[in-house]
Amino acid sequence: MKTQQPEKDLPPFVKSWKQFYGLLIIWLILLIALFYAFTKYFE
């Protein structure tokens, strides 16, 4: 049976899955804020 290392699939700029998901949540919050500001500016 072949064991897979979980860190092997991570992007090179993160060291753990917890850090990856933290960055992902921050990125999504930033996108939502930018789209909200864009909508308010052009309404």
C-alpha positions as CSV (number, residue, x, y, z in Angstrom):
1,M,0.0,0.0,0.0
2,K,1.3,3.4,-1.0
3,T,1.0,6.2,1.6
4,Q,0.6,9.7,0.4
5,Q,2.1,12.7,2.2
6,P,-0.5,15.4,2.7
7,E,1.9,18.2,2.4
8,K,3.0,17.0,-1.0
9,D,-0.1,18.4,-2.7
10,L,0.2,21.9,-1.1
11,P,1.2,24.9,-3.1
12,P,4.8,26.0,-2.4
13,F,3.9,29.2,-0.5
14,V,2.1,27.4,2.4
15,K,3.4,24.9,4.9
16,S,0.2,23.3,6.2
17,W,-3.4,22.7,5.1
18,K,-4.6,25.0,8.0
19,Q,-2.5,27.9,6.6
20,F,-3.8,27.2,3.1
21,Y,-7.5,27.3,4.2
22,G,-6.8,30.4,6.2
23,L,-5.4,32.2,3.2
24,L,-8.3,30.9,1.0
25,I,-10.9,32.4,3.5
26,I,-9.0,35.7,3.5
27,W,-8.9,35.7,-0.3
28,L,-12.6,35.1,-0.5
29,I,-13.5,37.8,2.0
30,L,-11.3,40.2,0.1
31,L,-13.0,39.4,-3.2
32,I,-16.5,39.8,-1.6
33,A,-15.4,43.2,-0.2
34,L,-14.0,44.3,-3.6
35,F,-17.2,43.3,-5.5
36,Y,-19.3,45.0,-2.9
37,A,-17.3,48.2,-3.2
38,F,-17.5,48.0,-7.0
39,T,-21.3,47.5,-6.9
40,K,-21.8,50.5,-4.5
41,Y,-19.5,52.7,-6.6
42,F,-21.4,52.1,-9.9
43,E,-25.0,51.9,-8.6
